[in-house]
């Protein structure tokens, strides 16, 4: 990531704080594919969070904050800026990659096992301990699902 000005660093810190309020280890982050470039080398993907509040489901669209944290630009169509973020590359699930990078940014120091439904890859690789303990790869703190 390029060197940030003090104002940009403050904005990034605010975005991190806001997202840490909204997203906890073990949560599912939903992604929506808005468009694919003509050559297939980039995609515009939106992030959506579904939260329960007061007995109803609320959807949050934290794309501006996610873009600030990950240094991603917003897509454009017909000269208008879109809500979705541009993810370059192909040959992998770019929605998963977006959530993996977000998870690494949010939980850079690792995260505590969330129990029976913990998404950590450590459990797929032999760790059968579901009691609270630390996981070192923060990229697997979140789940990703396509909408």
C-alpha positions as CSV (number, residue, x, y, z in Angstrom):
1,X,0.0,0.0,0.0
2,X,1.3,3.5,-0.9
3,X,2.4,5.9,1.8
4,X,-0.7,7.6,3.3
5,X,-1.1,11.3,4.4
6,X,-2.0,11.9,8.0
7,X,-5.6,12.7,6.9
8,X,-5.8,9.4,4.9
9,X,-4.3,7.5,7.9
10,X,-7.0,9.0,10.1
11,X,-9.8,8.1,7.7
12,X,-8.4,4.5,7.4
13,X,-8.3,4.3,11.2
14,X,-11.9,5.5,11.4
15,X,-12.9,3.0,8.8
16,X,-11.2,0.1,10.7
17,X,-12.9,1.1,13.9
18,X,-16.3,1.3,12.2
19,X,-15.9,-2.1,10.5
20,X,-14.6,-3.7,13.8
21,X,-17.9,-2.6,15.4
22,X,-19.9,-4.2,12.6
23,X,-17.9,-7.4,11.9
24,X,-16.8,-10.0,14.4
25,X,-14.7,-13.2,13.8
26,X,-17.1,-15.9,12.6
27,X,-19.4,-13.5,10.8
28,X,-20.5,-14.1,7.2
29,X,-19.7,-11.3,4.7
30,X,-21.8,-11.4,1.6
31,X,-20.5,-10.4,-1.8
32,X,-22.4,-9.3,-5.0
33,X,-20.8,-9.4,-8.5
34,X,-21.8,-6.3,-10.3
35,X,-19.8,-6.6,-13.5
36,X,-16.8,-8.3,-15.1
37,X,-14.5,-6.5,-17.5
38,X,-14.6,-7.3,-21.2
39,X,-11.4,-9.3,-21.0
40,X,-12.3,-10.9,-17.7
41,X,-9.3,-9.6,-15.8
42,X,-11.2,-7.5,-13.2
43,X,-14.5,-7.5,-11.4
44,X,-16.7,-5.0,-9.6
45,X,-17.8,-6.6,-6.3
46,X,-20.0,-5.2,-3.6
47,X,-19.8,-6.1,0.1
48,X,-23.0,-6.6,2.1
49,X,-23.4,-7.3,5.8
50,X,-26.7,-8.7,7.0
51,X,-27.3,-8.0,10.7
52,X,-30.2,-8.6,13.0
53,X,-31.4,-5.6,15.0
54,X,-34.6,-5.3,17.0
55,X,-36.0,-8.5,15.5
56,X,-35.5,-7.5,11.9
57,X,-32.7,-7.9,9.4
58,X,-30.7,-4.8,8.4
59,X,-28.4,-4.8,5.4
60,X,-25.2,-2.7,5.6
61,X,-23.1,-1.7,2.6
62,X,-19.7,-0.8,4.0
63,X,-18.0,-0.6,0.6
64,X,-16.5,2.9,1.1
65,X,-14.9,1.8,4.4
66,X,-13.7,-1.5,2.9
67,X,-12.2,0.4,-0.1
68,X,-10.3,2.7,2.3
69,X,-8.9,-0.1,4.3
70,X,-7.8,-2.2,1.3
71,X,-6.8,0.6,-1.0
72,X,-9.3,-0.4,-3.6
73,X,-11.1,2.0,-6.0
74,X,-14.8,2.0,-6.8
75,X,-16.0,0.8,-10.2
76,X,-17.4,3.3,-12.7
77,X,-20.1,2.9,-15.3
78,X,-21.1,5.6,-17.8
79,X,-19.0,8.1,-15.8
80,X,-20.7,7.4,-12.5
81,X,-19.0,5.9,-9.5
82,X,-20.5,2.6,-8.4
83,X,-20.8,1.2,-4.8
84,X,-18.8,-1.9,-5.7
85,X,-15.0,-2.2,-5.5
86,X,-12.7,-3.2,-8.4
87,X,-10.8,-6.5,-7.8
88,X,-8.2,-7.2,-10.4
89,X,-7.2,-10.7,-11.4
90,X,-8.7,-14.0,-12.5
91,X,-8.3,-17.7,-11.9
92,X,-9.6,-17.5,-8.3
93,X,-12.8,-16.7,-6.5
94,X,-12.4,-12.9,-6.2
95,X,-15.2,-12.5,-3.7
96,X,-13.4,-14.9,-1.4
97,X,-10.2,-12.9,-2.0
98,X,-11.9,-9.7,-1.1
99,X,-13.2,-11.1,2.2
100,X,-9.9,-12.8,2.9
101,X,-8.0,-9.5,2.5
102,X,-10.7,-7.7,4.6
103,X,-10.3,-10.3,7.4
104,X,-6.5,-9.9,7.4
105,X,-6.9,-6.2,7.7
106,X,-9.5,-6.3,10.5
107,X,-7.9,-9.0,12.6
108,X,-4.2,-8.5,11.8
109,X,-3.1,-9.8,15.2
110,X,-5.0,-13.1,14.8
111,X,-8.4,-14.0,16.4
112,X,-9.8,-16.2,19.1
113,X,-11.5,-19.4,18.1
114,X,-15.3,-18.9,18.0
115,X,-16.1,-22.5,18.9
116,X,-18.0,-25.2,17.0
117,X,-18.7,-23.0,14.0
118,X,-15.2,-21.4,13.8
119,X,-14.2,-20.7,10.2
120,X,-10.5,-21.0,10.7
121,X,-8.6,-23.3,8.3
122,X,-6.7,-24.7,11.2
123,X,-9.7,-26.8,12.0
124,X,-9.7,-28.3,8.4
125,X,-6.0,-29.0,8.9
126,X,-6.2,-31.1,12.0
127,X,-6.9,-28.7,14.9
128,X,-9.8,-30.3,16.7
129,X,-9.6,-28.0,19.7
130,X,-12.8,-25.8,19.7
131,X,-12.1,-24.2,23.1
132,X,-11.1,-20.5,23.0
133,X,-7.5,-20.3,21.7
134,X,-5.7,-18.2,19.2
135,X,-5.6,-18.7,15.4
136,X,-2.6,-17.1,13.7
137,X,-4.0,-16.7,10.1
138,X,-6.5,-13.8,10.4
139,X,-7.6,-14.3,6.8
140,X,-10.0,-17.1,7.8
141,X,-11.7,-15.2,10.6
142,X,-14.7,-14.5,8.3
143,X,-16.9,-16.5,6.0
144,X,-17.8,-15.4,2.5
145,X,-21.0,-16.1,0.6
146,X,-22.2,-14.9,-2.8
147,X,-25.6,-13.2,-3.1
